Amino acid sequence: MTEREWRDRGADLKLMSLLLIKRIRIVILGTVLGAAICGGIYFLCHVVYAPAREYEAVSKLYLTFAADDDGDAYQYYNGYTWNDLMGTEPILDYAMEQLTDVSGLARDDVRKAVTADILSDIRVLTVTVRTHDQALTERIIRAEEASLLHFAETMAEFDQIEVIDHGVSSLVVVESQTKRAVLLGAALGLFLTLFGMWIYMMLDDAVYVPAQFEERFGFPVLGVVLRRDKEWRRQELEANVSYRAGKNPVYLDVNLSEADVLTDYDALRNSSGVILRVPYGQKIGTLTESLIRDLEIQECKLAGAVITDCDDRLYHAYYAGGRKG
């Protein structure tokens, strides 16, 4: 199988799943790191470097409309109308007169701090004041109440405006989203870690199990040397080597550190067969492919390969039910 064909092959999902389980610590670490980063950023932005606290006061006023020329009550004052009126001269000017002793307070400051709305009943007006100072919030809401009472006295549309609920300045409690930020970070960390590991495993050309080697290179794996070796596995290897490579085999290590060492091809050709020792889990797929090509050019008989230092648990899990182990 060529390098391109190897890259284009379908993924071995069973092997990828087993490798993922072996690297579960990386997945956990990525998840924890994602949670810590998102949670930390949210904590810094909304706690350590949070904007100044806000104070809010909400008053409710009852509107008694006067009758028009037809005897019907004026009812065209909706929420949008009131919100605009609060920043206009009749109401804002009177409110500013109540706040003359507050130094540095501009008309725009008051205009931006005040909102008005009709929530359901057009006869109930809700006025909200929000600033970064508790005392200032209290002063403005009282000034707005007085201004609206005065406004009713000057407008023919109203018989009366009265305060039915005096707002009290209190701290605006912002709901903490730290838990959500942590959970979002954990989910992102998990996804990015799994995606990164999937990319890594797709590009990984290391040999982990015999099926990989045989599929890619087209030569049989005569046996594996397990980390916790067993006698039957050694006997199986000796029997396969004797059958495939004869009585005078030569073992050739596939090793990155020895890649540039000149190979004695005469000795290899004179042997009864060449057996590659392929280390488990090392990135030597391309080197193995190059070595096999050189052996074929030199007309050396390649009998097969042996996977060394193979992980027992992964090997047995991969071949569960199919091989002894």
C-alpha positions in Angstrom: 0.0 0.0 0.0 1.4 3.4 -1.0 1.7 6.3 1.4 -1.2 8.1 -0.2 -3.4 5.0 -0.1 -2.5 4.6 3.6 -3.6 8.1 4.3 -6.8 7.7 2.4 -7.8 4.4 4.1 -10.8 4.1 6.3 -10.1 4.7 10.0 -9.8 1.7 12.3 -12.4 2.8 14.8 -11.7 -0.1 17.2 -8.0 0.7 17.4 -8.7 4.5 17.7 -11.1 3.9 20.5 -8.6 1.7 22.4 -5.9 4.3 22.0 -8.2 7.0 23.1 -9.0 5.0 26.3 -5.3 4.6 26.9 -4.9 8.4 26.6 -7.9 9.2 28.7 -5.8 11.3 31.0 -5.1 13.7 28.1 -8.9 14.0 27.5 -9.5 14.7 31.2 -6.7 17.2 31.3 -8.0 19.0 28.2 -11.5 19.1 29.7 -10.3 20.5 33.0 -8.0 23.0 31.2 -10.9 24.2 29.1 -13.1 24.7 32.2 -10.3 26.5 34.0 -9.7 28.9 31.1 -13.3 29.8 30.5 -14.1 30.0 34.2 -11.0 32.1 34.8 -11.7 34.5 32.0 -15.3 35.0 33.2 -14.1 35.5 36.8 -11.5 38.1 35.8 -14.0 40.0 33.6 -17.0 39.9 35.9 -15.5 39.7 39.4 -11.9 41.0 39.5 -12.3 43.6 36.8 -16.1 43.9 36.9 -17.7 47.3 36.0 -18.7 49.5 38.8 -21.7 48.4 40.8 -25.1 49.8 39.8 -28.0 50.9 42.1 -31.6 50.9 41.0 -34.8 52.5 42.3 -38.2 51.7 40.8 -41.3 53.8 41.5 -44.9 53.3 40.4 -47.3 56.1 39.7 -51.1 56.0 39.1 -52.3 58.2 36.2 -55.8 59.6 36.4 -56.7 60.9 32.9 -59.0 63.8 32.3 -61.9 63.7 29.8 -61.5 65.2 26.4 -64.1 67.3 24.5 -66.1 64.1 23.7 -66.1 63.0 27.3 -63.6 60.2 26.7 -60.4 59.9 28.8 -57.1 60.6 27.2 -55.4 57.3 26.7 -52.8 57.8 24.0 -49.9 57.9 26.5 -48.1 54.6 26.0 -44.8 53.3 27.2 -42.8 54.7 24.3 -44.4 58.1 24.8 -43.5 58.2 28.5 -39.9 57.1 27.9 -39.5 60.0 25.4 -41.3 62.5 27.7 -38.9 61.8 30.7 -36.1 63.4 28.8 -38.0 66.4 27.5 -38.1 69.9 29.0 -41.3 69.9 31.0 -40.3 66.9 33.1 -36.5 67.1 32.9 -36.3 70.8 33.7 -38.4 70.4 36.9 -36.4 67.4 38.0 -33.1 69.3 37.5 -34.5 72.1 39.8 -34.8 69.5 42.5 -31.2 68.4 42.0 -29.4 71.8 41.9 -27.4 71.0 45.1 -25.9 67.9 43.4 -22.5 69.1 42.0 -21.4 68.0 38.6 -24.7 66.4 37.6 -25.5 67.1 34.0 -28.8 66.9 32.2 -27.5 64.0 30.0 -26.6 62.1 33.2 -30.2 62.3 34.4 -31.6 61.6 31.0 -29.5 58.4 30.6 -30.3 57.2 34.1 -34.1 57.4 33.8 -36.4 55.1 31.9 -40.2 54.9 32.0 -42.6 52.3 30.8 -46.2 51.1 30.8 -46.0 47.4 31.6 -49.7 46.4 31.3 -52.3 48.9 32.6 -51.9 52.3 30.9 -52.9 53.9 34.2 -49.8 52.6 36.0 -46.5 54.2 35.0 -43.2 52.5 36.1 -40.2 54.8 36.4 -36.7 53.3 36.8 -33.5 55.1 37.8 -30.1 53.4 37.6 -26.7 54.9 38.5 -23.4 53.9 40.1 -24.2 55.8 43.3 -26.8 54.8 45.8 -27.5 58.2 47.2 -27.6 59.8 43.7 -30.1 57.1 42.6 -32.3 58.0 45.6 -32.2 61.7 44.8 -33.0 61.3 41.1 -36.0 59.0 41.7 -37.5 61.5 44.2 -36.9 64.3 41.8 -38.6 62.4 39.0 -41.6 61.7 41.2 -41.9 65.4 42.1 -41.6 66.3 38.4 -44.3 64.0 37.3 -46.7 65.3 40.0 -46.0 68.8 38.8 -46.4 67.7 35.2 -50.0 66.5 35.9 -50.8 69.9 37.2 -49.7 71.6 34.0 -51.2 69.2 31.5 -54.9 69.2 30.5 -54.8 65.4 29.8 -54.4 64.6 33.5 -56.6 65.1 36.5 -53.9 63.7 38.8 -50.7 61.7 39.0 -50.0 60.1 42.4 -47.2 57.9 43.6 -48.4 54.5 44.7 -45.0 52.9 45.3 -41.9 54.9 46.2 -38.8 53.3 44.8 -35.9 52.6 47.2 -32.3 52.6 45.9 -30.7 49.2 46.2 -27.8 47.3 44.7 -28.5 45.6 41.4 -27.7 41.9 41.9 -26.1 40.4 38.8 -26.6 36.7 38.5 -23.3 34.9 38.4 -22.7 32.8 35.3 -19.5 31.2 36.6 -21.0 27.7 36.6 -22.2 28.1 33.0 -18.8 29.5 31.9 -17.1 26.5 33.6 -19.4 24.0 31.9 -19.1 25.7 28.5 -15.3 25.6 28.9 -15.3 22.0 29.8 -17.4 21.1 26.8 -15.2 23.1 24.5 -12.1 21.6 26.1 -13.5 18.1 25.6 -14.5 18.7 22.0 -11.1 20.4 21.0 -9.1 17.7 22.8 -11.1 14.9 21.1 -10.8 16.6 17.7 -7.1 17.2 18.2 -6.5 13.6 19.2 -8.6 12.4 16.2 -6.4 14.4 13.8 -3.3 13.1 15.6 -4.4 9.5 15.3 -5.4 9.9 11.7 -1.9 11.1 10.9 -0.1 8.6 13.2 1.9 6.1 11.2 3.1 4.1 14.2 2.4 0.3 14.4 0.3 -0.9 17.3 -1.2 -4.2 16.2 -0.3 -6.8 13.6 -3.4 -6.0 11.5 -2.0 -2.5 10.9 1.3 -3.7 9.6 -0.1 -6.4 7.4 -2.7 -4.1 5.9 -0.2 -1.4 5.1 2.9 -3.3 4.0 1.5 -6.6 2.8 3.8 -8.8 4.8 2.8 -11.1 7.7 3.6 -10.4 11.3 5.2 -13.6 12.5 4.6 -12.7 16.2 4.6 -10.1 18.9 6.9 -9.6 21.9 4.7 -8.5 24.7 5.9 -6.4 27.5 4.9 -9.1 30.0 5.9 -12.0 27.8 4.3 -15.4 27.9 5.8 -18.7 27.0 3.2 -19.7 24.5 3.7 -16.4 22.6 7.4 -17.1 22.3 6.8 -20.6 21.0 4.3 -19.3 18.4 6.9 -16.7 17.3 9.7 -19.4 16.9 7.4 -21.7 15.0 6.3 -18.9 12.6 9.9 -17.7 12.0 11.1 -21.3 11.4 8.3 -21.8 8.8 8.6 -18.5 7.0 12.3 -17.6 7.3 14.1 -21.0 7.5 17.0 -21.9 9.7 19.2 -18.9 9.0 17.1 -15.8 9.4 18.5 -12.3 10.0 16.7 -9.8 12.2 16.8 -6.2 11.0 15.8 -3.5 13.5 13.6 -0.6 12.3 15.1 2.2 14.4 15.2 5.9 13.7 18.5 6.3 15.4 20.0 3.7 13.0 18.3 4.9 9.9 21.5 6.2 8.3 23.6 3.1 9.1 24.8 1.3 6.0 23.0 -2.1 5.7 25.0 -5.2 4.7 22.7 -6.3 1.9 25.1 -9.2 0.9 24.5 -10.8 4.4 20.8 -10.2 4.0 20.6 -11.8 0.6 22.6 -14.8 1.8 20.2 -15.4 4.7 17.2 -17.6 4.6 15.0 -14.7 5.2 14.9 -11.2 6.7 12.7 -10.4 9.7 12.0 -6.8 10.6 11.8 -5.9 14.3 9.2 -3.1 14.4 8.9 -1.2 17.7 5.4 -0.8 19.1 4.0 2.7 19.0 7.0 4.5 17.4 6.6 6.9 14.5 8.5 4.6 12.0 5.9 3.9 9.4 7.5 5.9 6.6 11.0 4.6 7.6 9.6 1.0 7.4 8.2 1.6 4.0 11.5 3.0 2.8 13.4 0.0 4.3 11.1 -2.5 2.6 11.5 -0.8 -0.7 15.3 -1.0 -0.4 15.1 -4.7 0.5 13.0 -5.4 -2.6 15.5 -3.5 -4.8 18.4 -5.5 -3.3 16.4 -8.7 -3.9 16.4 -9.6 -0.2 13.8 -12.1 0.9 11.5 -10.4 3.4 9.9 -13.1 5.5 7.8 -10.9 7.7 8.0 -8.8 10.9 7.9 -9.0 14.6 6.4 -6.2 16.7 8.4 -5.7 19.9 7.5 -4.2 23.3 3.8 -4.6 22.4 1.3 -3.4 25.0 -0.4 -6.4 26.5 -3.7 -4.8 27.4 -4.2 -3.1 24.0 -3.2 -6.2 22.1 -5.6 -8.5 24.0 -8.5 -5.9 23.8 -8.0 -5.5 20.1 -8.1 -9.2 19.4 -10.6 -10.1 22.1 -12.4 -13.2 21.0 -10.2 -13.6 18.0 -6.8 -14.8 19.3 -5.5 -16.4 22.4 -4.4 -14.2 25.1 
